[in-house]
Amino acid sequence: MIYELSNHLTKTLITHLRDEKSDAIFFRHTICELTKQLTYEALKDFPLVQKDVKIWNGTTKFNCIEEENIMVVTVLRAGMPMLDSVIELLPKASAGFLAMKRDETTHESHLYYDRLPPCEGKTILLVDPMVATGGSMIDALDLISNRNPKRVVTLNIIGSPEGLEKVNRAYPEGDIYIAQIDEKLNDDKYIVPGLGDAGDRAYNTL
């Protein structure tokens, strides 16, 4: 299933990201704020467990998400602000890292770095700002799914209808939470209107 955020604050933050005058610090900060919104939505149906917590007048049981069973996986480098944002909310979650590079001729992605802890039985939050053709997302999902996670949820900032449909066809059992679905891909397979290169803009590597 694809879940698109619809509130006015989300649309405003996306507009800030599109603005070419937004510097790297503001760009990363805005990505982080949008990621928190996505995380709230994605976790709203997660089961709760009871934990004993020592408070001012003794020890009491309280409901909470079992953070230790969540792994946040990012696609380097553009996904780093998203990973940091989720880990701020879930400090006991583990983190995993994948790096992929897009071939500008074939528009296909190639994995060149894989640093994932054991995934078996974990709920994976796969974070990547942009879903263009969907190729790198499917490659990441293929790799993760082969490691027997309990569930995989993706968090994305923007995506094309074509790329999201491709991912949804490949993994109909997965859940995609996205801040905004843009108009289309252009002939060069870039999202329109898009953000430009999110990794370059986040880290001043234009």
N, C-alpha and C positions, 0 to 999 in steps of 0.2 A: 504494500500500500504506500501511496505517496501522500504525505501530509504537508501542506503549504501553510505557513503562518499568514495571518490576514490582518493583524492589528496595525493601526496607523503608525505606531512607534517603529515597528519593523520597517515599514515602507520609508519612513524618514531616515532611518539609519542606513538603509540600502542606498538612498540618494546621496548621503554623505560619502559612502564608499565610491560611488561613481564619479564624484567630483574630482577632477584631476588636481585641484589645489590642495586636497587632503594629503598632508605629509605622512611619512611612514609611521610615526608614533600614533597619530590620530587614526590612521588606517588600521593598525593592529588593535588599538583600543576598541574601535567600532566592531571589528571582527569578534573580539572577546565578548562584547555586550550582546551581539546577535547570537553567539554560541550559547550563552546562558539562557536566552529565550528558547532556543532549540532544545536545550537539555531539559528545561522545565517541562516542555511538552512531551519529549520522548520518555521521560521517567514517570509520567503521571499515572501510568497503569502498572508500574513495577510493584511486585509484592513487597510487603513490609515484614520485618522480623522484629521480635522484641529483644531488647538488650538491657542489661542491668547497668544503670548509670548512677554514680554517686553524686548526690546533690546536697544542698545546704542542710537538709533535715534527714539524711539517710540515703539508702539505696532504693531506687524505684525502677520499674520496668517502663521503657518507652519504645514506641514504634520508630523504625528507621529503615532506610534502604541498606541492604548488605553490600557495602562498597567494595569489600574484599573480593567479591565475585564479579566485579566489573573490570574490564580492561579497555582503556582508551587507546586506539590505534590511529596514528596520524600518517598521512602521506606527506613526506618532506618535500619542500620546506614550507610551502604555503600553509600547511595545516598546523604548524607549530603554535601560533596564537590560539587556535581552537583547542588544541590539547591542553595548553596552560590554563585556559578558561575552565574546562571541565574538571581538571585536577584541583583547581581552587575550590570547586563545589564538592568534589568527592576526593578528599586528600588520601584516602586509604585505597583508592583504585590503583591498579598497575598501569603501566604505559608500554606501548609497543610502537615500533618505527619501521616504515617502509619508504623506499625512495624509488621513484619511477621517472623516466625521461621520455618525452614525446618525440618521436621522429617527425620532423616537420615536412617530410616528403610523403610518407605513408600515413601519417597521423595516428600511428599505433604507439602504444606505450611499452617501455621495456623496464623490467625490474632490475635494479643494480645494488640494492641494499635491503636486507631483511633482518630485523632485530626484534623478533616477537618472543615474549615469554610463552610458556605453555598455555594454550588456549582451551584445552579440553574442559567442558563444563562451565566455561565463563560466558558472561554476556559481553559482547564486543560492541563498543561504540566507535565506529569508523568515522573519522572526521577529515573532511577535505572541503575547502571553500567552494570549488567549482566543479560542476559536472558538465563537460562539454559534449564530447562524443560518447562518453560513458565507458570508453575502453579501459582507462586506468582504474576506474571504480570496479569494473567487472574483474579485472586482473587481481585486484586486492581482495575482492570477495572470494574469488576462486582459491587463492592462497589460504585465506583465513578459514574458509569452509572445510578445506581438507584437513584441518587440525581439530575438528570436532568441538566447536564451541556450542554452548547451549542456545544462543540466539545472537543475531547480528543486526544492529541498528545503525543506519548512516545518518550523519548530521552534515548538512551542506548549506552554504550561504546562497548561491545562485546556481541555476542549471538551465540547460536548454530542454525543450519538450522532447526533442529527438533523443538526446542522451539519457534522459530520465526514463523514457519508454523502453529504451534498449536495456537499461539496468533492470527495470521492472519485469521485462520478459525473461531475462536470464535468471532472476531471483525473485519470483512472485511471492515467496514466503517471507521476504525481508520487508522491513519498514524503513522508508526514506522520509526524514524530516528535513524540510528545506525552507529557507526564509523567503525566497521568491523565485518563481519560474519565469525566465525571460522569454523573449519572442521566438528566437530561432538560432540556428547555426548559419554562419555565412559560408561562402564557397571555400574559405580557408579553414573551416571547422572551428571558428572562434564564436563565442556566445555574443549575440546582439540583443540589447545594447551592451551588456557585460560590464566588466570592471577593468579590463586590461589584464596584465599578468599579475595575479595576486601575490605570488612570491616576490617578484621584483618590486612591487609597490610596497610590500610590507617591510622589505629589508634594503631598500635603496640600491638595488642592483640593476637599475635600468641601463 
